[in-house]
């Protein structure tokens, strides 16, 4: 079993581990953080400015619902923020997606655990800056 065989074995083990983590995330109880709040501010303008300054790109814009994403999932797990509005009531949903190529799972930014710790930490730090601008309690 030469070096190519060992490299192939390592790649398959890594892919298997990634899919196990995605399956754990998909079946987990804490898949997304969700915050609802009332505001008279132009929340869309605040979130757009925050997204631009933190590297988040607008991926979907369907009426009052917008989805922002940072990262492609190649080197780190993609980080998401979804903003929705109904009248003066807004909701923000935050999560990191684990893409195991075979299965995908979402993990909330808050809480503990070892899964996608670095992307969760980065996203939580950036999103807590947004929450401060919106005068909301930070994600735990």
C-alpha positions in Angstrom: 0.0 0.0 0.0 2.0 2.9 -1.3 1.7 6.6 -0.6 -1.2 7.0 -3.0 -3.1 4.3 -1.2 -2.5 6.0 2.2 -3.6 9.4 0.7 -6.8 7.8 -0.7 -7.5 6.2 2.7 -7.0 9.5 4.5 -9.2 11.3 2.1 -12.0 8.7 2.5 -11.7 8.9 6.3 -11.9 12.7 6.3 -15.0 12.6 4.0 -16.6 10.0 6.3 -15.9 12.1 9.4 -17.4 15.2 7.6 -20.5 13.3 6.8 -20.9 12.0 10.3 -20.6 15.6 11.6 -23.2 16.7 9.1 -25.6 13.9 10.1 -25.1 14.8 13.8 -25.9 18.5 13.0 -29.0 17.5 10.9 -30.4 15.4 13.7 -29.3 17.8 16.5 -31.7 19.8 18.6 -30.0 23.2 18.2 -29.8 23.7 14.5 -30.5 27.5 14.3 -30.6 30.6 16.5 -33.8 32.5 16.1 -34.5 36.0 17.4 -37.7 38.0 16.9 -38.0 41.8 17.6 -40.0 44.9 16.8 -38.3 47.9 15.3 -39.1 51.2 13.7 -35.6 51.5 12.3 -34.7 50.7 8.7 -33.4 47.2 9.6 -32.7 46.2 6.0 -30.3 49.2 5.6 -28.6 48.4 8.9 -28.2 44.7 7.9 -27.0 45.5 4.4 -24.3 47.9 5.7 -23.3 45.3 8.4 -23.2 42.5 5.7 -21.0 44.6 3.4 -18.5 45.4 6.2 -18.3 41.8 7.4 -18.0 39.9 4.1 -21.5 38.6 3.9 -23.2 38.5 0.5 -26.9 38.7 -0.3 -27.7 35.3 -1.7 -31.5 35.4 -1.8 -34.0 38.2 -1.8 -37.6 37.1 -1.8 -40.0 39.9 -0.8 -39.4 40.6 2.9 -37.0 37.7 3.4 -33.3 38.0 2.7 -30.5 35.4 3.2 -26.9 36.5 3.6 -24.0 34.1 3.3 -20.3 34.3 4.2 -17.9 31.7 2.8 -18.4 29.1 0.1 -17.9 26.0 2.2 -14.6 25.0 0.5 -12.2 25.8 3.4 -14.6 26.7 6.2 -18.3 26.1 6.7 -20.5 28.7 5.2 -22.2 31.1 7.7 -25.7 32.3 7.2 -28.0 35.1 8.5 -31.6 35.2 7.4 -33.7 38.3 7.9 -37.5 38.3 7.6 -40.1 41.0 8.3 -43.8 41.0 8.9 -45.0 44.6 9.4 -42.8 46.1 12.2 -41.8 42.6 13.5 -38.5 41.2 12.3 -36.8 37.9 12.8 -33.2 36.9 12.4 -32.1 33.3 12.0 -28.4 32.4 12.3 -26.5 29.2 11.6 -23.5 27.5 10.1 -23.9 24.8 7.5 -21.8 21.6 7.5 -21.6 20.2 3.9 -20.6 16.6 3.9 -21.2 16.3 0.2 -23.7 13.5 0.8 -25.6 15.1 3.6 -25.9 18.7 4.9 -26.7 19.9 8.5 -27.1 23.2 10.2 -25.6 24.2 13.6 -26.7 27.2 15.7 -24.1 29.8 16.5 -24.9 29.8 20.2 -24.2 26.9 22.6 -21.2 24.7 23.0 -19.8 21.7 21.3 -16.9 20.9 19.0 -18.6 21.0 15.7 -17.5 23.8 13.4 -16.3 25.7 16.4 -14.1 28.2 14.5 -16.8 29.3 11.9 -19.4 29.5 14.6 -17.2 31.7 16.7 -16.4 34.0 13.8 -20.1 34.2 12.8 -21.2 34.8 16.3 -18.7 37.6 16.8 -19.8 39.4 13.6 -23.5 38.8 14.2 -23.3 40.1 17.8 -21.9 43.4 16.4 -25.1 43.6 14.3 -27.2 42.7 17.3 -25.6 45.6 19.2 -26.5 48.0 16.4 -30.1 46.7 16.5 -30.1 47.0 20.3 -30.7 43.3 20.8 -29.2 40.9 23.3 -26.1 39.1 22.0 -26.1 35.5 21.1 -24.8 33.4 24.0 
